[in-house]
């Protein structure tokens, strides 16, 4: 489990916006290891884990994109039934709220990476180490 800096680009809900910002990051040699996005009205979050948050921030701001940074947890979990439930129970017992999460398991893999935005990163880290 690691604490990582997540970049959030706030973009308009228009065709091509995801392509515009991710192409610019690619051109700047900033690799994206995880992302999630959704439409939430006029300004939409694109959450990104990247190789260089500072460089990504600069590139996105040069495009006129509002950027925020958050500290999130990145965990690698076994891909088996009940693991996510156990994680949720442990965080709940520590009074830690999961604000959002995203994850994926490549086909055939035995582990999954999960990204958690929580109400208390330090408290969540302690709750999950028990």
C-alpha positions in Angstrom: 0.0 0.0 0.0 1.4 3.4 -1.0 0.2 7.0 -0.6 0.3 8.6 -4.1 -0.5 12.0 -5.5 -3.5 12.0 -7.8 -3.9 14.8 -10.4 -7.5 15.8 -11.2 -8.1 17.7 -14.4 -11.4 19.5 -14.4 -12.8 19.6 -18.0 -15.9 20.5 -19.9 -18.2 17.6 -21.0 -17.3 17.9 -24.7 -16.3 15.2 -27.3 -12.5 15.0 -27.5 -11.6 16.5 -24.1 -10.1 13.3 -22.7 -8.2 12.9 -25.9 -6.9 16.5 -25.8 -5.5 16.3 -22.3 -4.1 12.7 -22.4 -2.5 13.4 -25.8 -0.8 16.4 -24.4 0.5 14.4 -21.4 1.7 11.7 -23.8 3.5 14.3 -25.9 5.2 15.5 -22.7 6.3 11.9 -21.9 4.0 11.8 -18.8 2.8 8.2 -18.5 -0.7 7.5 -17.1 -0.9 4.4 -14.9 -4.5 4.7 -13.8 -7.5 7.0 -14.5 -11.2 7.4 -14.0 -13.6 10.0 -15.3 -17.3 10.7 -15.4 -19.7 13.4 -16.4 -20.9 15.5 -13.4 -22.4 18.5 -15.1 -20.5 21.4 -16.6 -17.1 20.6 -15.0 -16.1 17.0 -15.0 -13.2 15.3 -13.1 -10.6 13.2 -14.8 -8.6 11.6 -12.0 -5.1 10.5 -13.1 -2.2 8.7 -11.5 0.9 9.7 -13.5 4.6 9.3 -13.5 5.3 13.0 -12.8 2.4 14.9 -11.1 4.3 18.2 -11.2 5.0 17.9 -15.0 1.4 16.8 -15.6 0.1 19.8 -13.7 2.2 22.2 -15.8 1.1 20.6 -19.1 -2.6 20.7 -18.1 -2.4 24.2 -16.9 -0.8 25.3 -20.1 -3.9 23.9 -21.8 -6.1 26.1 -19.7 -7.3 23.2 -17.6 -8.0 23.6 -13.8 -6.0 21.1 -11.9 -6.2 19.9 -8.3 -4.0 17.3 -6.5 -5.1 14.8 -3.9 -3.4 12.2 -1.8 -4.9 8.8 -2.4 -4.0 5.2 -1.5 -2.9 2.7 -4.1 -3.2 -0.9 -2.9 -2.6 -4.2 -4.6 -5.1 -6.9 -3.5 -5.5 -10.5 -4.3 -8.3 -11.1 -6.9 -10.5 -13.3 -4.8 -14.0 -13.1 -3.3 -14.4 -11.2 -0.1 -11.2 -9.2 -0.2 -12.9 -5.9 -1.1 -15.5 -6.6 1.6 -12.8 -7.1 4.2 -11.1 -3.8 3.2 -14.4 -2.0 3.5 -15.2 -3.5 6.9 -11.7 -2.6 8.2 -12.0 1.0 7.0 -15.5 1.3 8.4 -14.2 0.0 11.8 -11.6 2.8 11.7 -14.3 5.3 10.9 -12.8 6.0 7.5 -15.2 7.0 4.7 -14.4 5.8 1.1 -15.2 8.9 -1.0 -14.6 7.0 -4.3 -12.5 4.2 -5.6 -11.5 2.7 -8.9 -9.9 -0.6 -9.8 -9.3 -3.1 -12.5 -8.1 -6.7 -12.8 -6.4 -7.7 -16.0 -7.8 -11.0 -17.3 -5.9 -13.9 -15.9 -4.2 -11.9 -13.2 -4.3 -13.0 -9.5 -4.0 -9.4 -8.1 -5.8 -6.1 -8.6 -4.7 -2.5 -8.1 -7.3 -0.4 -6.3 -7.2 3.4 -5.8 -9.0 4.8 -2.8 -9.9 8.3 -2.0 -10.7 8.3 1.7 -11.6 10.9 4.3 -8.4 10.2 6.3 -5.4 8.8 4.4 -3.2 8.4 7.5 -6.1 6.7 9.4 -6.9 4.4 6.5 -3.3 3.4 6.2 -3.3 2.5 9.9 -6.6 0.6 9.7 -5.4 -1.5 6.7 -2.1 -2.4 8.3 -3.8 -4.2 11.2 
